Amino acid sequence: MFYKGYIGQVEFDDEADIFHGDVINTRAVITFQGTTVPEIKAAFRDSVEDYLAFCAELGEEPEKPFSGELNLKLPPQVHRDIIRTAKLENKPLDTWIREHLTKASQLILSQNAIWLSH
C-alpha cells in the first residue's frame, strides 16, 4: 500500500484473525492493524497521518520515506569495471548493481542475525 510516499506492508495473523502492518520505507516505527481490507487500508493512512501530526506537534521534521533512488560516486576505474562486468553478464547496469548490493546486504544482515523484510 502507498500513501504520501510511505509504503505499508501487511501480514495476516491466522491465529488472531487480524492484519498487522508496518511502514517499510522509513526508519521511524509506524505500525497499524485491522480485521478487514478496508479497515487495514484506513489504519495505514491514519497511522501515517498520526506520525506526521506527532512530528508537527514536536516541531520536528518527519523522516522522509526512502525513495529507492541512490546517488553513488565511484572511482572511474571501478565505474568502468562494473559496466564491463554487467555487459559480460548481459545485464543492464542498474540491474547488476541492484543484484550485487542486495546479495551483499542480505549476507551481512544474516551474519548479524537481522531479518529484513522486502
VEXDREN-451776 format. One record per residue: residue number from 1; residue in one letter; x, y, z of N, C-alpha, C in turn. Coordinates in nm, 2 decimals. Each point is the difference from the previous one (the first is absolute). Example, Ala and Ser with C-alpha at 12.3 -4.5 7.8 and 13.67 -1.06 7.14 Angstrom:
2
+------+------+--------+--------+--------+--------+--------+--------+--------+--------+--------+
! resi ! resn !     nx !     ny !     nz !    cax !    cay !    caz !     cx !     cy !     cz !
+------+------+--------+--------+--------+--------+--------+--------+--------+--------+--------+
!    1 !    a !   1.32 !  -0.57 !   0.78 !  -0.09 !   0.12 !   0.00 !   0.09 !   0.12 !   0.00 !
!    2 !    s !  -0.04 !   0.11 !  -0.07 !   0.09 !   0.11 !   0.00 !  -0.08 !   0.11 !   0.08 !
+------+------+--------+--------+--------+--------+--------+--------+--------+--------+--------+
This chain:
118
+------+------+--------+--------+--------+--------+--------+--------+--------+--------+--------+
! resi ! resn !     nx !     ny !     nz !    cax !    cay !    caz !     cx !     cy !     cz !
+------+------+--------+--------+--------+--------+--------+--------+--------+--------+--------+
!    1 !    m !   0.08 !  -0.12 !   0.00 !  -0.08 !   0.12 !   0.00 !   0.09 !   0.12 !   0.00 !
!    2 !    f !  -0.05 !   0.11 !  -0.06 !   0.08 !   0.12 !  -0.01 !  -0.09 !   0.12 !   0.05 !
!    3 !    y !   0.06 !   0.09 !   0.07 !  -0.07 !   0.12 !   0.05 !   0.11 !   0.11 !   0.03 !
!    4 !    k !  -0.01 !   0.11 !  -0.07 !   0.09 !   0.11 !   0.02 !   0.15 !  -0.04 !   0.00 !
!    5 !    g !   0.03 !  -0.09 !  -0.09 !   0.14 !  -0.05 !  -0.01 !   0.04 !  -0.11 !   0.09 !
!    6 !    y !  -0.09 !  -0.03 !   0.10 !   0.03 !  -0.11 !   0.09 !  -0.06 !  -0.13 !  -0.05 !
!    7 !    i !   0.08 !  -0.11 !   0.02 !  -0.04 !  -0.13 !  -0.05 !  -0.04 !  -0.09 !   0.12 !
!    8 !    g !  -0.12 !  -0.05 !   0.00 !  -0.05 !  -0.09 !   0.11 !   0.01 !  -0.15 !  -0.05 !
!    9 !    q !   0.05 !  -0.08 !   0.08 !   0.01 !  -0.15 !  -0.02 !  -0.09 !  -0.06 !   0.10 !
!   10 !    v !  -0.09 !  -0.09 !  -0.05 !  -0.10 !  -0.07 !   0.09 !   0.02 !  -0.15 !   0.00 !
!   11 !    e !  -0.01 !  -0.05 !   0.12 !   0.00 !  -0.15 !   0.02 !  -0.13 !  -0.04 !   0.08 !
!   12 !    f !  -0.05 !  -0.12 !  -0.03 !  -0.12 !  -0.04 !   0.07 !   0.04 !  -0.10 !   0.11 !
!   13 !    d !  -0.05 !   0.02 !   0.12 !   0.02 !  -0.09 !   0.11 !  -0.12 !  -0.09 !   0.01 !
!   14 !    d !   0.02 !  -0.13 !  -0.05 !  -0.12 !  -0.09 !   0.00 !  -0.05 !  -0.04 !   0.13 !
!   15 !    e !   0.08 !   0.00 !   0.10 !  -0.04 !  -0.04 !   0.14 !  -0.09 !   0.11 !   0.06 !
!   16 !    a !   0.05 !   0.13 !  -0.02 !  -0.08 !   0.11 !   0.06 !  -0.10 !   0.05 !  -0.09 !
!   17 !    d !   0.00 !  -0.05 !  -0.13 !  -0.10 !   0.05 !  -0.10 !   0.01 !   0.15 !  -0.02 !
!   18 !    i !   0.12 !   0.05 !  -0.02 !   0.02 !   0.14 !  -0.01 !   0.11 !   0.03 !  -0.10 !
!   19 !    f !  -0.01 !   0.12 !  -0.06 !   0.11 !   0.04 !  -0.09 !   0.09 !   0.10 !   0.08 !
!   20 !    h !   0.14 !  -0.02 !  -0.01 !   0.10 !   0.08 !   0.06 !   0.08 !   0.07 !  -0.11 !
!   21 !    g !   0.03 !   0.13 !   0.01 !   0.07 !   0.06 !  -0.10 !   0.11 !   0.09 !   0.06 !
!   22 !    d !   0.10 !   0.02 !  -0.08 !   0.12 !   0.09 !   0.03 !   0.03 !   0.09 !  -0.12 !
!   23 !    v !   0.04 !   0.12 !   0.03 !   0.06 !   0.08 !  -0.11 !   0.14 !  -0.04 !  -0.02 !
!   24 !    i !   0.04 !  -0.04 !  -0.12 !   0.13 !  -0.06 !  -0.02 !   0.10 !   0.08 !  -0.07 !
!   25 !    n !  -0.03 !   0.12 !  -0.04 !   0.10 !   0.09 !  -0.07 !   0.04 !   0.12 !   0.08 !
!   26 !    t !   0.01 !  -0.02 !   0.13 !   0.05 !   0.11 !   0.09 !   0.05 !  -0.07 !   0.13 !
!   27 !    r !   0.09 !   0.06 !   0.07 !   0.05 !  -0.05 !   0.12 !  -0.10 !   0.02 !   0.12 !
!   28 !    a !  -0.09 !   0.10 !  -0.01 !  -0.10 !   0.02 !   0.10 !  -0.09 !  -0.12 !   0.01 !
!   29 !    v !  -0.03 !  -0.03 !   0.12 !  -0.09 !  -0.12 !   0.02 !  -0.15 !   0.04 !  -0.01 !
!   30 !    i !  -0.06 !  -0.04 !  -0.10 !  -0.14 !   0.04 !  -0.03 !  -0.07 !  -0.14 !  -0.02 !
!   31 !    t !  -0.09 !  -0.03 !   0.08 !  -0.08 !  -0.13 !  -0.01 !  -0.15 !   0.03 !   0.00 !
!   32 !    f !  -0.07 !  -0.10 !  -0.05 !  -0.15 !   0.01 !  -0.01 !  -0.05 !  -0.14 !   0.00 !
!   33 !    q !  -0.14 !  -0.01 !   0.03 !  -0.06 !  -0.13 !  -0.01 !  -0.15 !   0.02 !  -0.03 !
!   34 !    g !  -0.06 !  -0.11 !  -0.04 !  -0.14 !   0.00 !  -0.03 !  -0.05 !  -0.14 !  -0.03 !
!   35 !    t !  -0.13 !  -0.02 !   0.00 !  -0.06 !  -0.13 !  -0.02 !  -0.05 !  -0.02 !  -0.14 !
!   36 !    t !  -0.02 !   0.10 !  -0.08 !  -0.04 !  -0.01 !  -0.14 !   0.09 !   0.08 !  -0.09 !
!   37 !    v !  -0.01 !  -0.02 !  -0.13 !   0.08 !   0.07 !  -0.09 !  -0.03 !   0.15 !   0.01 !
!   38 !    p !  -0.13 !   0.05 !  -0.01 !  -0.02 !   0.14 !   0.02 !   0.05 !   0.06 !   0.13 !
!   39 !    e !  -0.01 !  -0.08 !   0.11 !   0.05 !   0.05 !   0.13 !   0.15 !   0.01 !   0.00 !
!   40 !    i !   0.07 !  -0.10 !  -0.06 !   0.15 !   0.01 !   0.00 !   0.05 !   0.12 !  -0.08 !
!   41 !    k !  -0.07 !   0.02 !  -0.11 !   0.04 !   0.12 !  -0.09 !  -0.02 !   0.13 !   0.07 !
!   42 !    a !  -0.12 !   0.01 !   0.07 !  -0.03 !   0.12 !   0.08 !   0.10 !   0.02 !   0.11 !
!   43 !    a !   0.04 !  -0.11 !   0.07 !   0.09 !   0.00 !   0.11 !   0.14 !   0.04 !  -0.04 !
!   44 !    f !   0.04 !  -0.04 !  -0.12 !   0.13 !   0.04 !  -0.06 !   0.00 !   0.15 !  -0.02 !
!   45 !    r !  -0.10 !   0.05 !  -0.07 !  -0.01 !   0.15 !  -0.02 !   0.00 !   0.07 !   0.13 !
!   46 !    d !  -0.08 !  -0.04 !   0.10 !  -0.01 !   0.06 !   0.13 !   0.13 !   0.00 !   0.07 !
!   47 !    s !   0.07 !  -0.11 !  -0.01 !   0.13 !  -0.01 !   0.07 !   0.10 !   0.10 !  -0.06 !
!   48 !    v !   0.01 !   0.01 !  -0.13 !   0.09 !   0.10 !  -0.06 !  -0.04 !   0.14 !   0.04 !
!   49 !    e !  -0.13 !   0.03 !   0.00 !  -0.05 !   0.13 !   0.04 !   0.04 !   0.03 !   0.14 !
!   50 !    d !  -0.02 !  -0.10 !   0.09 !   0.03 !   0.01 !   0.14 !   0.15 !   0.03 !   0.02 !
!   51 !    y !   0.09 !  -0.07 !  -0.08 !   0.14 !   0.02 !   0.01 !   0.03 !   0.15 !  -0.05 !
!   52 !    l !  -0.06 !   0.04 !  -0.11 !   0.03 !   0.14 !  -0.05 !  -0.05 !   0.10 !   0.11 !
!   53 !    a !  -0.11 !  -0.02 !   0.06 !  -0.05 !   0.09 !   0.10 !   0.08 !   0.00 !   0.12 !
!   54 !    f !   0.05 !  -0.11 !   0.04 !   0.09 !  -0.01 !   0.12 !   0.13 !   0.07 !  -0.02 !
!   55 !    c !   0.05 !  -0.01 !  -0.12 !   0.13 !   0.07 !  -0.04 !  -0.03 !   0.15 !   0.01 !
!   56 !    a !  -0.11 !   0.04 !  -0.06 !  -0.04 !   0.15 !   0.00 !  -0.01 !   0.05 !   0.14 !
!   57 !    e !  -0.07 !  -0.08 !   0.08 !  -0.02 !   0.04 !   0.14 !   0.13 !   0.02 !   0.08 !
!   58 !    l !   0.10 !  -0.09 !  -0.03 !   0.13 !   0.01 !   0.06 !   0.09 !   0.11 !  -0.07 !
!   59 !    g !  -0.05 !   0.05 !  -0.11 !   0.08 !   0.10 !  -0.08 !   0.12 !  -0.07 !  -0.07 !
!   60 !    e !  -0.01 !  -0.13 !  -0.03 !   0.10 !  -0.07 !  -0.07 !  -0.04 !  -0.03 !  -0.14 !
!   61 !    e !   0.10 !  -0.01 !  -0.08 !  -0.03 !  -0.04 !  -0.14 !  -0.02 !  -0.15 !  -0.01 !
!   62 !    p !  -0.11 !  -0.04 !  -0.06 !  -0.02 !  -0.15 !  -0.01 !   0.11 !  -0.06 !  -0.09 !
!   63 !    e !   0.03 !  -0.12 !   0.03 !   0.10 !  -0.07 !  -0.08 !  -0.06 !  -0.03 !  -0.14 !
!   64 !    k !   0.08 !   0.04 !  -0.10 !  -0.05 !  -0.02 !  -0.14 !   0.01 !  -0.15 !  -0.03 !
!   65 !    p !  -0.09 !  -0.05 !  -0.07 !   0.01 !  -0.14 !  -0.05 !   0.12 !  -0.02 !  -0.09 !
!   66 !    f !   0.05 !  -0.12 !   0.01 !   0.11 !  -0.04 !  -0.10 !  -0.06 !   0.00 !  -0.14 !
!   67 !    s !   0.07 !   0.07 !  -0.09 !  -0.06 !   0.01 !  -0.14 !   0.03 !  -0.12 !  -0.09 !
!   68 !    g !   0.10 !  -0.07 !   0.04 !   0.04 !  -0.11 !  -0.09 !   0.11 !   0.04 !  -0.10 !
!   69 !    e !   0.03 !   0.13 !   0.01 !   0.11 !   0.05 !  -0.09 !   0.12 !   0.03 !   0.08 !
!   70 !    l !   0.12 !  -0.03 !  -0.06 !   0.12 !   0.02 !   0.08 !   0.11 !   0.06 !  -0.10 !
!   71 !    n !   0.05 !   0.11 !   0.04 !   0.11 !   0.06 !  -0.08 !   0.13 !  -0.05 !   0.06 !
!   72 !    l !   0.09 !  -0.05 !  -0.09 !   0.12 !  -0.06 !   0.04 !   0.12 !   0.05 !  -0.08 !
!   73 !    k !   0.10 !   0.04 !   0.07 !   0.13 !   0.05 !  -0.06 !   0.10 !  -0.11 !   0.01 !
!   74 !    l !   0.06 !  -0.04 !  -0.12 !   0.10 !  -0.10 !   0.00 !   0.12 !   0.05 !  -0.07 !
!   75 !    p !   0.12 !  -0.06 !   0.03 !   0.12 !   0.03 !  -0.07 !  -0.02 !  -0.05 !  -0.15 !
!   76 !    p !   0.05 !   0.08 !  -0.09 !  -0.02 !  -0.04 !  -0.15 !   0.03 !  -0.14 !  -0.03 !
!   77 !    q !   0.11 !  -0.06 !   0.06 !   0.04 !  -0.14 !  -0.03 !  -0.11 !  -0.09 !   0.04 !
!   78 !    v !  -0.06 !   0.02 !   0.12 !  -0.11 !  -0.09 !   0.05 !  -0.12 !   0.02 !  -0.09 !
!   79 !    h !  -0.03 !   0.12 !  -0.04 !  -0.12 !   0.02 !  -0.08 !   0.02 !  -0.07 !  -0.13 !
!   80 !    r !   0.12 !   0.01 !  -0.06 !   0.02 !  -0.07 !  -0.13 !  -0.01 !  -0.16 !   0.02 !
!   81 !    d !   0.06 !  -0.05 !   0.11 !   0.00 !  -0.14 !   0.02 !  -0.14 !  -0.06 !   0.02 !
!   82 !    i !  -0.09 !   0.08 !   0.08 !  -0.13 !  -0.06 !   0.02 !  -0.09 !   0.01 !  -0.13 !
!   83 !    i !   0.03 !   0.10 !  -0.08 !  -0.07 !   0.01 !  -0.13 !   0.04 !  -0.12 !  -0.09 !
!   84 !    r !   0.13 !  -0.03 !   0.00 !   0.05 !  -0.11 !  -0.08 !  -0.06 !  -0.14 !   0.05 !
!   85 !    t !   0.00 !  -0.01 !   0.14 !  -0.05 !  -0.12 !   0.06 !  -0.15 !  -0.02 !  -0.03 !
!   86 !    a !  -0.08 !   0.11 !   0.01 !  -0.14 !  -0.01 !  -0.03 !  -0.02 !  -0.04 !  -0.15 !
!   87 !    k !   0.08 !   0.05 !  -0.09 !  -0.01 !  -0.03 !  -0.14 !   0.03 !  -0.15 !  -0.02 !
!   88 !    l !   0.11 !  -0.05 !   0.07 !   0.04 !  -0.14 !  -0.02 !  -0.12 !  -0.09 !   0.05 !
!   89 !    e !  -0.07 !   0.04 !   0.10 !  -0.11 !  -0.07 !   0.05 !  -0.13 !   0.03 !  -0.07 !
!   90 !    n !   0.01 !   0.08 !  -0.10 !  -0.12 !   0.04 !  -0.09 !  -0.11 !   0.06 !   0.09 !
!   91 !    k !   0.03 !   0.09 !   0.09 !  -0.10 !   0.06 !   0.09 !   0.02 !   0.15 !  -0.01 !
!   92 !    p !  -0.11 !   0.07 !   0.01 !   0.01 !   0.15 !   0.02 !   0.07 !   0.03 !   0.12 !
!   93 !    l !   0.07 !   0.11 !   0.00 !   0.09 !   0.04 !   0.12 !  -0.08 !   0.01 !   0.12 !
!   94 !    d !  -0.12 !   0.06 !   0.00 !  -0.08 !   0.02 !   0.12 !  -0.04 !  -0.14 !   0.06 !
!   95 !    t !  -0.03 !  -0.09 !  -0.09 !  -0.04 !  -0.14 !   0.05 !   0.12 !  -0.07 !   0.06 !
!   96 !    w !   0.11 !   0.01 !  -0.06 !   0.13 !  -0.06 !   0.05 !   0.03 !   0.06 !   0.14 !
!   97 !    i !   0.00 !   0.13 !   0.01 !   0.03 !   0.06 !   0.13 !  -0.11 !  -0.04 !   0.11 !
!   98 !    r !  -0.12 !   0.01 !  -0.04 !  -0.11 !  -0.04 !   0.10 !   0.02 !  -0.14 !   0.05 !
!   99 !    e !   0.02 !  -0.09 !  -0.10 !   0.02 !  -0.14 !   0.04 !   0.12 !  -0.02 !   0.10 !
!  100 !    h !   0.11 !   0.06 !  -0.03 !   0.12 !  -0.02 !   0.08 !  -0.01 !   0.08 !   0.13 !
!  101 !    l !  -0.06 !   0.11 !   0.01 !  -0.02 !   0.07 !   0.13 !  -0.10 !  -0.08 !   0.08 !
!  102 !    t !  -0.10 !  -0.06 !  -0.06 !  -0.10 !  -0.08 !   0.07 !   0.07 !  -0.12 !   0.07 !
!  103 !    k !   0.08 !  -0.07 !  -0.08 !   0.07 !  -0.12 !   0.05 !   0.09 !   0.04 !   0.11 !
!  104 !    a !   0.07 !   0.11 !  -0.01 !   0.10 !   0.04 !   0.10 !  -0.07 !   0.04 !   0.13 !
!  105 !    s !  -0.11 !   0.08 !  -0.02 !  -0.07 !   0.04 !   0.12 !  -0.07 !  -0.11 !   0.07 !
!  106 !    q !  -0.06 !  -0.10 !  -0.07 !  -0.06 !  -0.11 !   0.06 !   0.10 !  -0.09 !   0.08 !
!  107 !    l !   0.12 !  -0.02 !  -0.06 !   0.10 !  -0.07 !   0.06 !   0.04 !   0.06 !   0.14 !
!  108 !    i !   0.03 !   0.13 !  -0.01 !   0.04 !   0.07 !   0.13 !  -0.11 !   0.00 !   0.10 !
!  109 !    l !  -0.12 !   0.02 !  -0.04 !  -0.11 !   0.00 !   0.09 !  -0.02 !  -0.14 !   0.06 !
!  110 !    s !   0.01 !  -0.10 !  -0.08 !  -0.02 !  -0.14 !   0.05 !   0.11 !  -0.03 !   0.10 !
!  111 !    q !   0.12 !   0.04 !  -0.03 !   0.11 !  -0.03 !   0.09 !  -0.01 !   0.08 !   0.14 !
!  112 !    n !  -0.08 !   0.10 !   0.00 !  -0.02 !   0.08 !   0.12 !  -0.14 !  -0.03 !   0.06 !
!  113 !    a !  -0.07 !  -0.11 !  -0.05 !  -0.13 !  -0.04 !   0.05 !  -0.10 !   0.11 !  -0.01 !
!  114 !    i !   0.00 !   0.07 !  -0.11 !  -0.10 !   0.11 !  -0.02 !  -0.09 !  -0.05 !  -0.12 !
!  115 !    w !  -0.13 !   0.00 !   0.02 !  -0.09 !  -0.04 !  -0.11 !  -0.06 !   0.12 !  -0.06 !
!  116 !    l !   0.01 !   0.01 !  -0.13 !  -0.05 !   0.12 !  -0.07 !  -0.11 !  -0.05 !  -0.10 !
!  117 !    s !  -0.12 !   0.05 !   0.02 !  -0.11 !  -0.04 !  -0.09 !   0.01 !   0.08 !  -0.13 !
!  118 !    h !  -0.05 !  -0.06 !  -0.10 !   0.01 !   0.07 !  -0.13 !  -0.14 !   0.05 !  -0.04 !
+------+------+--------+--------+--------+--------+--------+--------+--------+--------+--------+
